[in-house]
Amino acid sequence: MSREIDYGNLMHTAMRGLIRTVLQDVADKGLPGSHHFFITFDTTHPDAQLADWLRDRYPGEMTVVMQHWYDNLEVGEDGFGITLNFGDAPEPLYIPYDSIATFVDPSVEFGLRFESAEDHDDDDDDPLDETGEDHDDEPPTSTDGEVVSLDSFRKN
């Protein structure tokens, strides 16, 4: 019986660990400089927690922006909790790491994208940040299965 190393799953686990480490640093010390995050997650994930009106508005995926105002950031082993402001209404969210589709920090041109086994179209919804403002700097997306070097995201 032959066994194969599941590199895809191992990579996803490592990348989710990176997100956890970054969020824990932000929870401990705050967001440094101009860093901010676009986080797209699956609102249908069984462990995702969000207000019913948000789940109704974003029935598949939702992108939140963690930038100017956030509160109660609690980083756990399997996900993180955060309160964001949606049109002057603070709403608590719980986002499991394995529900995250993309994690982008446009300030340093860094991004992670988690490919799923299912082919699905990207929603044309604009990222919704905690202030309700529109943003011109959309998270980068790719629909091909190309290998991207992390060096391409580093600033010189």
N, C-alpha and C positions, 0 to 999 in steps of 0.2 A: 504494500500500500504506500503510495507516494504522498508526500506532504509538501505544500507550497507555503512560502512566506507571504503573508498578506500585506504587501507594502502599502497599498492604498489605505487600509484601515490603520496601520501603524502611523502613517503620515497624518491622517486626520486626528488621531489621538494626540500626537505631538503638537500639532497646530492648535488644538483646543487647549492643551496645556499652556501654550504660549499666551493665548488669550486670557486664561485664568491668571497667569503671572502678571501680565500687563494690568489687568483690572485690579488685582490685589495691590499693586504698586500705587495705582490711582486712588484706591480706597485709603491707603496708608498716608499718602503724601499729596494728593490732589493731582489735577491735570497740569503737566508742565508746559509752559510756553504756549504755542499755538496748537498743540495737539488736540485733536477731537476725533470722535469715532462715529462712523456710519455702521450700524449693526443691523443686518437683515436677518430675520428669523421666521421660522414656520409657526404661524399662529395656531395651527391645528395640532401641534405636538401635544401629546397627552399631559405632559408636565408643565407646559407653558401656562402662566397665569397672567391674565390681563382682563380689563373691564369688558363686559359684554358688548358695549357700544363700540369699543376698539376692535374686538373680534368680528363684529358684524361689518364694520367698515373695511377691515382687512382680513377677508376670509381665508387667505392662503399664506401670504407673506406680508410682513410689515418691516419697514426700515425706520429705525429711530436714530436720532443724532444725540450723542452725549457730548455736550460742549459747555455752554454758558451756565445752565442751571440744571442741576441734578441733586438728588438728596438720597439718603439712606442706602448708599451703595454697600451691599453685603455680598461678598464673594464666597461661594461655597464650593464643595467638591464637584458637584454635578451641574451647577448653574449659578447665576447671580441674580440678586434682587436689586431693584433701583426704582426710585420715584422720579418721574419726568413730568414736565408741565405741558399739557396739551390745551392750548387756548385758555390759559390762566386757570386750568383745572389740574391740580397735581394728581397723578395716577400711578399707583404702584404696579410694577411689572416683575415677573419672575421669568427669566430666559434661560432654559437649559442649554448647556454648551452644544449638545448634539442637535439642537434645533437651529443653530446658526448656519445660515447659508453663505453670508459674506461678513467680513470684518475689515473695515478700511479706515486708515488714518491718512486723510488726504494731505495733511500738513507736511508729511515726510514721504508721500507717494508710496505708502505701504499698504498692501492688501492681501487678504486670504480669501479664497473661494473654495467652498466645499461642494464637490460634485456629488450628486445623488445618482442612484441607479436609474431613477425615472427621468425621462426627458420631459421637461416642462418649460413653458415659455415664461420669460421674465415679465412681471407686471410693469405697466407703464406708469405706475403711481410715482409721484415725486416723493423723495425722502421727507418725512415729517419730523421736524425737530421739536424740541421742547418749547420753542418760542412760536412755532407755527410759521416761521419764515421759510421762503423758498430759497434753495441753494443752487448756484450755478455749477458747483463742483460735485457732480454726480460720482458715486463710487464706480471705479472701473469694473467692467464686466467682460467676460469672454465666453463665447459659446463653443469654441473648439476645445479639443482635448490636448492642447499643446503643453509641453513642459516649460515652465518659466523659472529661470534662475532667480533666487531671492536677491542676488547681487543687483539685478536690474531695478530694484526698489530702493537701493541705498543712494543717499546723496553723496556726491564727491566732496 
